[in-house]
Amino acid sequence: MSDLSVSKRNISILLWHWPFGRSYRLDGDKCLEMYNISHCFLTDNTSTFPSADVVVFHHQELRRGLSPLPLHLDRPASQHWVWLSMEPPINNANLTQLTGLFNWTMSYRRDADIFIPYGKTMVGGDELGFQAASNHSCLVSWVVSRYRPHQARACVYQNLKKYIPIEVYGKWNKKPLSKKKLLPTIAKCVFYLSFENSEAKDYISEKLWRNAFQAGVIPVVLGPSRVTYEALAPPGSFIHVADFKSTADLAAYLKHVAADRQAYEEYFQWHHTHRIKTYTDWRERLCQICVKYPSLPANKVYQDLESWVNS
């Protein structure tokens, strides 16, 4: 079948279970209505399994045994199974049982079959003209819920707070922020610690895209390499922990940027040439399968999914 004929026919995508149990409405033609993607139909009705072109399984429900794979059903030869996870490798356990079952991967990783980042940089600046804030009541903030002392981010934080004050929020220190209060609270500060819980390939989460960029503050990042951030984030938009020999050097640099208006504003120049887009709705992510469908490998099977996830 040619790419053209594939793109013109309707593609049915069955989501076997909702990620983390949070469901969205799928009535009507959501991909067309919301994202202008035609011939793409989403359903969470598992009885449509025999006719689905693509079936998507979110790993966390498989890992925890909340939703078993439908291995007892007759799987159509032309049906493709998608392994979906937005979590770093450390959170993707129990992969050996999934050998030889999945055709495509769907992840924040750029080498996934269906690449679905937490956010992306787009060419085209802010037409209204971005104005960097000038009245800050705090230097650095950090929102953390699952604090683990052994993590790299915990080590950097413990050292950094010896030199500069850091306002910490989240479940860890019993100062949780509601969705409504999250960005306004972060926006009061000059910097935000966009520290990932795992330093994994391509793993740049909402800690950068939403917490820092949408709040209009300068992100101090800890995660993948600077090269990865440069490839995905707006140019000149972040400070990378790895660029400093010590946390004392990092603290001194943050103080310098906060005190020097010109140095501070340089971190917002990207607003003139670029903008960001965040992805938060699972429906938008699922509709992307149809966009990629014509170019996805038809006969691919992951014989060792665990090796790919941990590569």
C-alpha positions in Angstrom: 0.0 0.0 0.0 1.4 3.4 -0.9 2.1 6.2 1.6 -0.6 8.2 -0.1 -3.3 5.6 0.3 -2.4 4.9 3.9 -2.7 8.6 4.7 -6.1 8.9 3.1 -7.8 6.0 4.9 -9.1 6.1 8.4 -6.7 4.9 11.1 -8.2 3.6 14.3 -6.2 3.9 17.5 -7.2 2.0 20.6 -5.9 3.2 23.9 -6.0 0.0 26.0 -5.9 1.9 29.3 -5.5 5.6 30.3 -2.2 6.7 31.6 -2.3 7.0 35.4 -6.1 6.5 35.3 -6.8 10.0 34.1 -9.2 9.9 31.2 -10.3 12.4 28.5 -13.4 12.5 26.3 -13.0 10.8 23.0 -16.5 11.3 21.5 -16.6 12.7 18.0 -13.5 13.2 15.8 -11.1 14.6 18.4 -8.0 14.6 16.2 -9.7 16.7 13.5 -11.7 18.9 15.9 -8.8 19.8 18.2 -5.6 19.3 16.1 -6.7 19.4 12.5 -5.4 15.8 11.9 -7.8 14.0 9.6 -8.6 10.2 9.2 -7.5 9.5 12.8 -9.9 8.0 15.3 -9.2 7.5 18.9 -11.1 5.1 21.2 -10.7 3.6 24.6 -13.4 1.0 24.0 -11.5 -2.3 24.3 -14.2 -4.2 22.5 -12.9 -2.6 19.3 -9.6 -4.6 19.6 -10.3 -6.9 16.6 -10.6 -4.0 14.2 -8.0 -1.5 15.7 -5.1 -0.6 13.5 -3.0 0.4 16.5 -3.3 -0.5 20.1 -1.4 1.7 22.7 -0.3 0.4 26.1 1.1 2.8 28.7 3.9 1.1 30.6 3.1 2.2 34.2 -0.2 0.2 34.2 1.6 -2.9 32.7 4.4 -2.6 35.2 2.1 -2.4 38.2 -0.2 -5.2 36.9 -3.2 -2.9 36.8 -3.9 -3.7 33.2 -2.8 -7.0 31.7 -1.9 -7.4 28.0 -4.7 -9.0 25.9 -2.6 -12.0 25.0 -5.7 -14.2 25.2 -7.3 -12.4 22.2 -6.7 -13.1 18.5 -4.4 -10.3 17.4 -4.9 -9.3 13.8 -1.8 -9.7 11.7 -1.8 -6.1 10.5 -2.4 -4.6 14.0 0.5 -2.7 15.5 1.2 -2.5 19.2 2.7 0.7 20.7 4.7 0.8 24.0 4.2 4.2 25.6 6.1 5.8 28.4 7.1 9.3 29.3 9.2 8.1 32.3 13.0 7.7 32.4 14.4 4.2 32.4 14.7 3.9 36.2 10.9 4.0 36.4 10.3 1.5 33.6 10.7 -1.9 35.4 9.4 -5.3 34.4 10.3 -5.1 30.7 11.6 -8.6 30.1 8.0 -9.9 30.0 7.3 -7.7 27.0 9.8 -9.4 24.6 8.6 -9.7 21.0 5.2 -8.1 21.5 5.6 -4.4 20.5 6.1 -2.9 17.1 6.7 0.7 17.9 7.8 2.8 20.9 6.3 6.2 21.9 8.4 8.3 24.1 10.2 11.6 24.8 13.2 10.0 23.3 14.2 11.4 19.9 14.9 7.9 18.6 11.5 6.5 19.5 9.3 5.5 16.6 6.8 8.1 17.7 8.6 11.0 19.4 6.4 12.9 21.8 8.3 15.4 23.9 7.0 17.3 26.9 7.6 20.5 24.9 9.3 21.8 21.8 10.9 24.9 20.5 9.3 26.6 17.5 10.6 29.2 15.2 8.8 32.6 15.4 9.0 35.0 18.3 6.4 36.5 20.6 4.5 39.0 18.5 3.5 41.0 21.6 7.1 41.4 22.7 8.2 39.5 25.8 9.1 41.7 28.8 11.5 40.1 31.3 10.3 40.7 34.8 12.3 43.1 37.0 10.6 42.9 40.5 11.6 39.6 42.0 11.1 38.7 45.7 13.1 35.5 45.5 16.4 34.4 43.9 15.8 30.6 43.3 12.9 28.3 43.7 12.5 24.5 43.4 9.4 22.4 43.4 10.0 18.8 44.4 7.7 16.0 45.5 9.7 12.8 45.4 13.0 13.8 47.0 15.6 11.0 47.1 18.9 11.7 48.9 20.9 9.5 46.5 19.8 11.4 43.4 22.2 13.8 41.7 19.7 16.7 42.0 19.5 16.2 45.8 23.3 16.4 46.0 23.5 19.6 43.9 20.6 21.2 46.0 22.2 20.4 49.3 25.5 22.0 48.2 23.9 24.9 46.4 21.8 26.0 49.4 25.0 26.6 51.4 25.8 29.6 49.2 22.4 31.0 48.2 18.8 30.9 49.5 16.5 28.5 47.7 12.7 28.6 48.2 11.5 24.9 48.2 7.9 23.8 47.5 6.2 20.5 46.9 5.1 17.5 48.8 8.6 16.8 50.1 8.7 19.7 52.5 4.9 19.8 53.0 4.5 23.0 50.9 2.5 21.7 47.9 1.4 24.2 45.2 -1.9 24.0 43.5 -2.0 24.2 39.7 -3.3 27.7 40.0 -0.5 28.8 42.3 2.4 26.9 40.7 3.5 29.3 38.0 2.8 32.6 39.8 4.9 31.4 42.8 7.8 30.4 40.5 7.5 33.7 38.6 8.5 35.6 41.8 12.0 34.2 41.5 14.9 34.9 39.1 15.8 31.3 38.6 14.1 27.9 38.8 15.9 24.6 39.4 14.7 22.5 36.5 16.3 19.4 38.0 15.3 16.1 36.5 14.9 13.1 38.8 17.0 11.0 36.5 19.9 12.0 34.2 18.6 10.0 31.2 19.0 10.3 27.4 16.7 13.1 26.1 14.7 13.2 29.3 13.6 16.8 29.6 10.3 17.1 31.4 7.7 19.7 32.3 10.2 21.0 34.9 11.8 22.9 32.0 8.9 23.5 29.6 6.2 24.4 32.0 7.7 25.3 35.4 10.5 27.5 34.1 9.6 28.7 30.6 5.9 29.3 31.2 6.7 31.1 34.5 9.1 33.4 32.7 12.2 32.6 34.8 15.7 31.4 33.9 16.0 27.6 34.3 19.0 26.1 35.9 19.0 22.6 34.4 20.3 19.2 35.5 19.5 16.2 33.3 20.9 15.1 30.0 24.0 16.8 28.4 24.2 20.5 27.4 24.2 19.2 23.8 20.8 17.7 24.3 19.4 20.8 25.8 20.8 22.9 23.0 19.1 20.6 20.5 15.7 20.9 22.1 15.4 24.1 24.1 15.4 27.7 22.8 18.9 29.1 22.1 20.6 30.8 25.1 17.6 30.0 27.4 19.1 28.0 30.2 22.1 27.6 32.6 23.5 24.0 32.8 24.9 22.8 36.1 27.6 20.8 34.3 29.1 24.0 33.0 30.5 24.8 36.5 33.4 23.3 38.3 31.6 23.5 41.6 28.3 24.5 43.2 30.1 27.5 44.6 30.9 28.7 41.1 27.4 28.1 40.0 26.0 30.1 43.0 28.4 33.0 42.2 27.3 33.0 38.6 23.6 33.1 39.6 24.2 36.0 41.9 26.0 37.8 39.1 23.2 37.3 36.6 20.6 38.4 39.2 22.5 41.6 39.8 23.4 42.5 36.2 20.4 43.5 34.2 22.1 43.0 30.8 23.3 39.5 31.7 19.8 38.7 33.0 18.0 39.9 29.9 20.3 37.9 27.6 18.6 34.7 28.8 15.3 36.0 27.4 16.5 37.1 23.9 15.2 33.9 22.5 11.6 35.2 22.8 12.3 37.5 19.8 13.1 34.5 17.5 11.5 31.5 19.1 8.5 30.3 21.2 7.7 27.1 23.0 4.8 24.7 22.8 4.0 22.3 25.6 2.2 18.9 25.3 -0.1 18.0 28.1 -3.2 16.4 26.6 -2.8 12.7 25.9 -5.2 13.0 22.9 -2.8 15.3 21.1 0.0 12.8 21.7 -2.1 9.9 20.4 -3.1 11.8 17.3 0.6 12.1 16.4 0.5 8.4 15.7 -1.6 9.1 12.6 0.8 11.8 11.5 3.7 9.4 11.7 1.8 6.3 10.6 2.6 6.3 6.8 6.4 6.4 7.6 6.5 4.0 10.5 8.2 0.6 9.8 5.5 -1.9 9.0 7.3 -5.1 10.1 9.3 -4.0 13.1 9.2 -6.0 16.3 11.1 -5.1 19.5 12.7 -8.5 20.4 14.5 -6.9 23.3 12.5 -3.9 24.5 14.5 -3.7 27.8 17.7 -3.1 25.9 16.2 -0.3 23.9 14.7 1.4 26.9 18.0 1.3 28.8 20.2 2.2 25.9 
